[in-house]
């Protein structure tokens, strides 16, 4: 049994984590017409990369529940880490361009439900998910229309420029932690529940009753290592299995 567990890409615990992606039958209760209270949803992807396919999948998942994603193509900065470092500059531009609450979602995600009814309840400058209540994940970020939010984005942008090889979310995590530890914190930060940044096979996920946004971990494609006989790692195999299941449902949507 131990040998099989080492070979099989999925454990029973990981299988149990899977939240069913909404089918046509589910949409009647989940679909919502876009209203004036629904804010803009933005994302970016690098031109000429497989992230364009990720963008298409996310956009289709949003359309099924009456939402729209404004996805912008950016030139590659040269590596996966450098491309991730484009995020705060992109968000600063979008924050200046758009009014009201703004939701950023990594392009390799899909929507299960409209997140806005819950996000509008949050009184903060920004909100993000912290894995294990400690490690910030920048895949889903609510950015409210406040001076402090814009200031935080600028600090984040400067931090990524000063540390180009540091993961963007680690830079943001450090900025927020330093501010929180100061005598007069500037930023009001709310921690989102896992349902807004659900990673389909991560056993560290907190318990949730429903999922709004599921992250499909395209970084596993971007950082995959070459293996003998074209084999792929278990983490990448799980991602491809999950993408295949979701694509099958999306392709049945008319």
N, C-alpha and C positions, 0 to 999 in steps of 0.2 A: 504493500500500500504506500509506503514512504517513497519508493522508487517511482510509482505512478504519479504521486503528487509533485515530484520534481519534474516530470515530463509534461503533465497536463498543464495547459495555460490557465485554466480556471480552477479555483478551489471552490468547495461547497459554500464557504463563507462569502466569497466574491459573487457567486451566482445569486445568492440570497439578497445581495444589495441592489440588484437590477430593479429599477423602477420602470414599469411598462410605459413606452412612448405612446402618446395618445393616438388612437386609431380613428377612423371615420366615425365610428359609433360614439366615441368619447367627445367629439368636437361639439356636438349639440349643446352640451352643458358647459364647455370651456370657451367656446368662441365668443368674442366680444367685439363689437364695433369700436373702432378707434374713436375716442371722445376727446373733448378739449382738455380733459384732465390727464390724458396719457401724454407723457413727455416724449421727446425724441430719443431714439436708441441709435447709438453710433458704434462703428467698428472700423478697423482698417486691415488691409492685407497687402502683401508685397506683390508687385506686378510680375507676371510670368511664372508664378510659383504654384504649387499645389494648394496653397491657401485660397486661390480663386475658387476651387471646388468647395472648400470649407465655407466660403462666403455664400455660395449658391445654396448650400444645404441649410445654413442658418436662416437665410432670407425666406426660403420656402417654409420652414417651420414656423416663422413669425407670421407669414401671410395666412397660414391656416387658422390662426386664432385672431386675425384682424389687426395685427401689428405690422409695422414697417421698420426695417433696419436701413439706416443711411451708412453704407459701407464705402470707404474711400481707398483707392489704390495708391500705394506709396512705393517709391523706388527702394530696392533692397539696400541696406547699409553694409552688407557683406557677410554677415553671419547671423545665426539665430539669436544670439545674445544681443548683438548690436541692433537687430531689427526690433527686438522687444524694447530696447532703449528708446525707440522712436515714440513710444506710447505717450509719455507725459507732454512732449511737444505737440503731438497731434491733439491731445485732449485740451491743451491750453488754447489752441486755435478754435476748436469746436466750442469750448466754453465761452469764448469771446464772440463767436458767431451766433450762437443759439441762446434763447431766453428760457428761463424756468428750469425745473429739474432736468438733469441730463443723465442718461444711463449708458455706460460703456460696457460692452460685452466682447470678450475675445471672439474672433471670427469662427473658431472651431467649436461652437456651441450650438445647441438647439433649444427652442422654447417649448415647454410643456404647457404653461399657463401664462396669462397676462400678469406681470409682476407689479404693475403700477398701483393697483389698489392698496397693496401692502407697503410699497415704497413711499407713497405719499404720507404715510403715518410717521415717518422718521424725521425728527427735528435734529438736523446735523449739518455740517459742511460737506462731509463725504461719508459714505458707508462702504465697507468692504468686508469680505469674508476672511476670517482668521482660522486656519486649520489647527485643530487642537487648542483653539483660543490663544495661539501664540504666533504662528507663522502666517503673515499676510499673503493672500493670494490675489493678485491684481487682475484676475480674469473677469470679474464682475465688479464694477464700481459705480455707485450712485454719486453724482456730483451736483450738489445744489447750487443755486445761483446766488452765491454769497461772495463778498470780497475775500474772506478767509479761504474759501475753496480755490479761488484763482491764485491766491498767494501760495497755497500748498502745492498746486500744480507747477508753479514757477520754481519753487524750491526743488521739487522732484525733477524737473527738467534739468536744472543746473547740476543736481547731484548725479544724474546719468551722464551728462557731458563730462563731468569731472572724473567719473569712474566708469568709463565705457565698457569695461569687461565685467562689471558687477551686474547681476540680474536686477532688472528694473524694480521688481516687487521687494527685493531686499533693501534697495535704496529707499523706497517709500516707507517701508516698515521702520527703518532706522530714524528717518525724519520724524515720523509720528511718535515713536518712542521717546526721542529726545525732547520733543515739544511737550509731551505729557509729563515728563519728569521735571520740566522747568517750573519756576515759581509762578509764572503767569502763562499757562498754555493758551495758544492762539486758536487751535483747531478743535472743533467738535467732531469727533469721529465715533460712528456707530458700527458695531460688528454685526454683519449680516449672518443670518442662519445658513446652514449648509444647503438649504433648499434653493438658494439663489446662485450657488456655485457647486452643484452636485457633480462629483467625479464618480462615474458609474461603477468603478471597481475598487475604490479606496476604502479599506476596512476601517480607517480612522474617521470616516464620515460620522457626524452626529446624527441621532435619530430624527427623522422628519416625517410629517404626516402627508406631505405632498411636495412635489418638485416644481419649481418655476423655470429654472435654467439648468441645463445639463452640459457639462464641459466634456468634450470628447478627446482632449489630450493630443492634439496634432503634433506637439513637441516630440512625441515618441517617433513620429515619422522623420522629423527634422534632425533628430540626434541619434538615429539608429546606427548601429555598428555593423560592419561587414562580418558575416559569419560563413562558416563552411557550408557548401552545397546550397547556398541561397536561403538558408534557414533564417527565421526571424525570432526575436526574443519573445518571451511570454507576455510581457506588458504590451508590446506592439500587436501581438496576435489578438489579445483581448480587445484592444481598440478597434482593430479591423472587423472583428466579429460584431461588436456593438454598432459600428457604422453601417455594416451590411444590414443589420436588423432594422435600423432606423430608415435607411434608404429604401428598403422594401415597402415600408409603410408610406413614406413620402411619395414614392412612385405610383402608389395606388390613389393618391389624392388628385382630384380633378378640379 
